[in-house]
Amino acid sequence: MATTLEHTADPTPGAPGSVPTFDVTLKIRRFDPEKSGDQAYWEEFTVNARGTDRLLDALHKVKWELDGSVTFRRSCAHGVCGSDAMRINGRNRLACKVLLKDLNPDKTITVEPIKGLTVLKDLVVDMEPFFASFREIMPFLITTGNEPTRERLQSAAQRDRFDETTKCILCASCTTACPVFWTDGQYFGPAAIVSAHRFIFDSRDEGAAQRLEILNDKEGVWRCRTTFNCTDACPRGIEVTRAIAEVKRAMITRAF
Amino acid sequence: MQTHQYDVVIVGAGGAGMRAALESSKRTRTAVISKLYPTRSHTGAAQGGMCAALANVEEDNWEWHTFDTVKGGDYLVDQDAAEIMAKEAIDAVLDLEKMGLPFNRTPEGKIDQRRFGGHTRNHGEAAVRRACYAADRTGHMILQTLYQQCVKHDVEFFNEFYVLDVLLSDDLTAGQVPDGAEVRVSGVVAYELATGEIHLFRAKSVVLATGGAGKIYKTTSNAHTLTGDGMALAYRRGLPLEDLEFFQFHPTGLAGLGILLSEAARGEGAILRNGDGERFMERYAPTIKDLAPRDIVSRAMANEVRDGRGAGPDKDYLLLDLTHLEPAHIDAKLPDITEFARTYLGIEPYTEPIPVYPTAHFAMGGIPTTVTAQVLRNAADTVAGLYAAGECACVSVHGSNRLGTNSLLDINVFGKRAGIGAAEYAVGADWVELPAEPEVGVIAQLEGMRARPTGESVADVRRELQQTMDTNAQVFRTAASLQRALVDVRLLQERYRTVSVKDKGRMFNTDLLEALELGFLLDVAEVVVVGALNRQESRGGHYREDFPARDDVRYMQHTMAYRRRAPAAPGTFDVVLGYKPVVVTRYEPMERKY
């Protein structure tokens, strides 16, 4: 059908100048219970990309130009919503925070769903068990007594104490990078412990003892084997393994 | 099809939806339907802060905040609503703190505050420290805190459910329902992403809190999922959309990418420079310079580039300079946005200025509501049981240009009001009879797209829509450019009628969802362009080069756009424009200078 879009061919102001393009091949782990039963398989797609493109841009090209059935979650596209965690060349990353040029686009890039959660379709996994663990550690401020009229006071140093773990976006990169979680889906996992840490070390909170009791469970912090996969996987730069260690120490010393 | 029955159904689980849910669910049986997991909502991308006249660090009061909001919106703000927002801002911030939100602190341990564009002391004397913040992830903290409270209070969510229709007692698109007659909401129809199943939610009250529509543009700070769903659903049912021609372009998007860099950077001392290294905002806003409201800064930037003073090899962007700030200060106050510059452009903000250009950011307009968040179906009558809050709504507290931080405020103040209003209405109301076979329209639409073996590609139509909107309906507009946009949008709407999807499955069919979202985008874009063509003046975020002055005589009023059946051609619709007066209480319109 004819269009009248010729006059819109001007380059967009603010767009980078002539960026070199290159071809990149993605090898995507496919799974569609409606089409292929319980069989997962690999499929390769080659698309043209620009130097500033993220892996998410390449996935969109695959979906929009080659095969609309390739399925993945995404929303914000700049690393703050946590929708598009996936295994990229074997490591958990957000597709929107990985630049293709940083992946060596000369080689095929493998893209798989995060591990340890049931795959529903292609790169989409069932997030419910992950959020269930999060809900179990009482991830909300617990206080007693009357609410103050104004804000609760908190010193800058007290606020800093838990700053790191407030950054979590619940993307599940850490939990699904954890070998303990792969073999034991009952384990709370790093993300839930990070969320517990955020409250245990908040000077305003009075629920630390309850949370530590929950995490003292046989599926709690003691399952952690300090492999640092979680720290490596976190797209927010949280030192997850250290946060878990601090929770373990608090459990022993009851100092928080 | 499954059927559910709740007193209150809230559509959307961002800041406004969850703030409403916290109020509604403690009063009555409430469900929240969200197309994303709640923590994925775009409230989480907001960065800089939430203004409230706490006066924790310097003298301030809510009246100054009200004035700044009215002036910032170029006098198209409803002043009664702005006053409510500025007054309730203080409790809204304190409520969040009590819920656990980790605000940055002053040396005394109180909530810290910083400067933000357009927020001033004593009616414009100088910038004031009014924005309460948590580093440069205030929206993330608000979203997380509200979700934490929803977990605490056991709020019931239907995640990854897409609402595709809002059910009303009357067909408003025929234009036959007389003014004053009662129209009521009876529920919504939703699509479950995981299974492809249709769900009917019967409800006494419905709250629309679906967020923005930034994806009508190519260069935008908005998420892929911000496709104007709630606005388009209301509009298709004959409800008006108010002031949609006013779209905010945020000055500092990462050049070429549109990713947002908070105004907090300038609040903390960063400076905008052109290709000659000049601090050009001194020429455009001599008093508050880089902290002028966003419409003024974005226009100044576009103007610098047009006059050949841009930076970079193609002189097509400006520079945000943080290099004179201490790295420790940057790390403490602006860690996330400096990380964006490193990740996406390979720029080190400690030592290099960051390439920036305006990016489509926020819809000032939306579904018109009263100050109690009730949806209006014309300039005076509300729809019983129907509420809206957040970016999809228009109260109007933002007028023709929103001040920075006032959106996080809007979702908290009016989200809360919507939740209370919806629950209180539902407790006293009877059930409304559902229309016959309420799901058939939605099913026909879905099956049509799925069954069509070949047809127009969703990606092509969407790309062309975004391209024409960027080229023809952006910071600078003329009658000619808007006419081109309108012709394009209508041709694209025509092509959309034969759109087909490649994924024919039922489970997790995101191909199908993108097709549905495109339909919403096309409807919203048409209303934006028709409103912009009609408004022959320049005000706030709407700048007409052919009408560069504000015209209070003709246009000091809200645009109301209605979708009405075209009498001449059955099966087609026209955009019919009407008006609603602006509420003026304290402040007579003045010329807007900073």
Interface residues (C-beta under 8 A of the other chain):
Chain A: M1 T3 T4 L5 H7 T8 D10 P11 T12 P13 G14 A15 P16 G17 D32 P33 E34 K35 T52 R54 K63 W64 E65 D67 G68 S69 T71 F72 R73 R74 S75 C76 A77 H78 G79 V80 C81 G82 S83 K97 L99 L120 K121 D122 V124 M127 F131 F134 R135 M138 P139 F140 L141 E147 P148 R150 E151 R152 L153 Q154 S155 A156 Q158 R159 F162 D163 T166 K167 C168 I169 L170 F199 D202 R204 D205 G237
Chain B: L36 Y37 T39 R40 S41 H42 G44 A45 V93 L94 E97 K98 M99 G100 P102 F103 N104 R105 T106 P107 E108 G109 K110 I111 A134 A135 R137 H140 M141 Q144 Q148 Q149 V151 K152 A194 K218 T219 A223 H224 T225 G253 A255 G256 L257 I259 A302 V305 G310 G312 P313 D314 D316 Y317 D336 E339 F340 T343 Y344 L345 V356 Y357 P358 E456 S457 V458 A459 E464 Q467 T468 D470 T471 N472 R484 V487 D488 L491 E494 R495 V501 K502 D503 G505 R506 M507 F508 N509 T510 D511
